[in-house]
Amino acid sequence: MSKIAVYPGSFDPITMGHVDIINRIAAVYDQVIVLVAQSSQKSSMFTAEERKDLIEKSLSHAKNVKVDIFGGLTVDYMKKAKAQIIVRGLRAVVDFEYEMTMANMNKKLAPEIETLLVFASPEYYYISSRGVKEVAANGGALKGLVPDVVIEALEKKIRK
């Protein structure tokens, strides 16, 4: 049986921190599914389809990474995909309480699924999608914060 990990998130937009975590887990699992959350309660700069496209372009080098869009509970997607591990990234202590709560909720809903918390690499721990959008909106330098394809997409969105 192949080991499948799912890395869910909004990825609005994908950052170098996300790319780092995906590359690291892709080296350990047979397949990694980056799951773009489609939520009606959250307003996003990029549509789910645009986010999926940006992720695919940013990770074109990773042959065992697939990108999908889902609007329901992650554990429901996991069962459908026959995946065993939910991967969540931790940037700072602030993320821990939220991630622990989510991991415990998922464990209650699907006891057979485990959550793996992956610490951000030190050079990326301060990067967030929200922070990147703020830098972009104010004309700041985005190099090193997001993949080049995302820089172009952000600049187009901001100019509109």
NORQUIMO-V356019 format. One record per residue. N is the residue number from 1. RES is the residue in one small letter. PSI is psi in whole degrees, -180 to 180 (none if undefined). BURIAL is + if it has 9 or more other C-alpha atoms within 8 Angstrom, else -. Layout:
n->N res->RES psi->PSI burial->BURIAL
n->N res->RES psi->PSI burial->BURIAL
//
This chain:
n->1 res->m psi->132 burial->-
n->2 res->s psi->147 burial->-
n->3 res->k psi->118 burial->+
n->4 res->i psi->127 burial->+
n->5 res->a psi->142 burial->+
n->6 res->v psi->128 burial->+
n->7 res->y psi->95 burial->+
n->8 res->p psi->152 burial->+
n->9 res->g psi->175 burial->-
n->10 res->s psi->-33 burial->-
n->11 res->f psi->52 burial->+
n->12 res->d psi->74 burial->+
n->13 res->p psi->176 burial->+
n->14 res->i psi->139 burial->+
n->15 res->t psi->173 burial->+
n->16 res->m psi->-28 burial->+
n->17 res->g psi->-44 burial->+
n->18 res->h psi->-47 burial->+
n->19 res->v psi->-43 burial->+
n->20 res->d psi->-48 burial->+
n->21 res->i psi->-44 burial->+
n->22 res->i psi->-45 burial->+
n->23 res->n psi->-41 burial->+
n->24 res->r psi->-42 burial->-
n->25 res->i psi->-27 burial->+
n->26 res->a psi->-24 burial->+
n->27 res->a psi->-15 burial->-
n->28 res->v psi->-32 burial->-
n->29 res->y psi->155 burial->+
n->30 res->d psi->-40 burial->+
n->31 res->q psi->141 burial->+
n->32 res->v psi->128 burial->+
n->33 res->i psi->117 burial->+
n->34 res->v psi->116 burial->+
n->35 res->l psi->110 burial->+
n->36 res->v psi->120 burial->+
n->37 res->a psi->131 burial->+
n->38 res->q psi->103 burial->+
n->39 res->s psi->132 burial->-
n->40 res->s psi->-15 burial->-
n->41 res->q psi->-9 burial->-
n->42 res->k psi->127 burial->-
n->43 res->s psi->133 burial->-
n->44 res->s psi->151 burial->-
n->45 res->m psi->-41 burial->-
n->46 res->f psi->145 burial->+
n->47 res->t psi->164 burial->-
n->48 res->a psi->-39 burial->+
n->49 res->e psi->-40 burial->-
n->50 res->e psi->-42 burial->-
n->51 res->r psi->-42 burial->+
n->52 res->k psi->-46 burial->+
n->53 res->d psi->-44 burial->-
n->54 res->l psi->-39 burial->+
n->55 res->i psi->-46 burial->+
n->56 res->e psi->-42 burial->+
n->57 res->k psi->-37 burial->-
n->58 res->s psi->-24 burial->+
n->59 res->l psi->25 burial->+
n->60 res->s psi->-23 burial->-
n->61 res->h psi->-21 burial->-
n->62 res->a psi->105 burial->-
n->63 res->k psi->-22 burial->-
n->64 res->n psi->22 burial->-
n->65 res->v psi->130 burial->+
n->66 res->k psi->150 burial->+
n->67 res->v psi->135 burial->+
n->68 res->d psi->165 burial->+
n->69 res->i psi->138 burial->+
n->70 res->f psi->142 burial->+
n->71 res->g psi->2 burial->-
n->72 res->g psi->-152 burial->-
n->73 res->l psi->136 burial->-
n->74 res->t psi->-40 burial->-
n->75 res->v psi->-31 burial->+
n->76 res->d psi->-42 burial->-
n->77 res->y psi->-43 burial->+
n->78 res->m psi->-45 burial->+
n->79 res->k psi->-44 burial->-
n->80 res->k psi->-39 burial->-
n->81 res->a psi->-3 burial->-
n->82 res->k psi->40 burial->-
n->83 res->a psi->150 burial->+
n->84 res->q psi->-22 burial->+
n->85 res->i psi->130 burial->+
n->86 res->i psi->127 burial->+
n->87 res->v psi->133 burial->+
n->88 res->r psi->139 burial->+
n->89 res->g psi->143 burial->+
n->90 res->l psi->125 burial->+
n->91 res->r psi->-49 burial->+
n->92 res->a psi->174 burial->-
n->93 res->v psi->-32 burial->-
n->94 res->v psi->-35 burial->-
n->95 res->d psi->-24 burial->+
n->96 res->f psi->-48 burial->+
n->97 res->e psi->-45 burial->-
n->98 res->y psi->-48 burial->-
n->99 res->e psi->-37 burial->+
n->100 res->m psi->-43 burial->-
n->101 res->t psi->-46 burial->-
n->102 res->m psi->-43 burial->-
n->103 res->a psi->-42 burial->+
n->104 res->n psi->-37 burial->-
n->105 res->m psi->-45 burial->-
n->106 res->n psi->-38 burial->+
n->107 res->k psi->-38 burial->+
n->108 res->k psi->-42 burial->-
n->109 res->l psi->-34 burial->-
n->110 res->a psi->84 burial->-
n->111 res->p psi->-22 burial->-
n->112 res->e psi->-9 burial->-
n->113 res->i psi->132 burial->+
n->114 res->e psi->152 burial->+
n->115 res->t psi->131 burial->+
n->116 res->l psi->120 burial->-
n->117 res->l psi->125 burial->-
n->118 res->v psi->124 burial->+
n->119 res->f psi->138 burial->-
n->120 res->a psi->144 burial->+
n->121 res->s psi->146 burial->-
n->122 res->p psi->-36 burial->-
n->123 res->e psi->-8 burial->-
n->124 res->y psi->-5 burial->+
n->125 res->y psi->-23 burial->+
n->126 res->y psi->-8 burial->-
n->127 res->i psi->129 burial->+
n->128 res->s psi->155 burial->-
n->129 res->s psi->-40 burial->+
n->130 res->r psi->-46 burial->-
n->131 res->g psi->-40 burial->-
n->132 res->v psi->-44 burial->+
n->133 res->k psi->-37 burial->+
n->134 res->e psi->-46 burial->-
n->135 res->v psi->-46 burial->+
n->136 res->a psi->-45 burial->+
n->137 res->a psi->-27 burial->-
n->138 res->n psi->14 burial->-
n->139 res->g psi->20 burial->-
n->140 res->g psi->168 burial->-
n->141 res->a psi->128 burial->-
n->142 res->l psi->-7 burial->+
n->143 res->k psi->130 burial->-
n->144 res->g psi->-13 burial->-
n->145 res->l psi->-36 burial->+
n->146 res->v psi->159 burial->+
n->147 res->p psi->153 burial->+
n->148 res->d psi->-39 burial->-
n->149 res->v psi->-31 burial->+
n->150 res->v psi->-35 burial->+
n->151 res->i psi->-48 burial->+
n->152 res->e psi->-45 burial->-
n->153 res->a psi->-41 burial->-
n->154 res->l psi->-45 burial->+
n->155 res->e psi->-39 burial->+
n->156 res->k psi->-44 burial->-
n->157 res->k psi->-42 burial->-
n->158 res->i psi->-36 burial->-
n->159 res->r psi->-23 burial->-
n->160 res->k psi->none burial->-
//
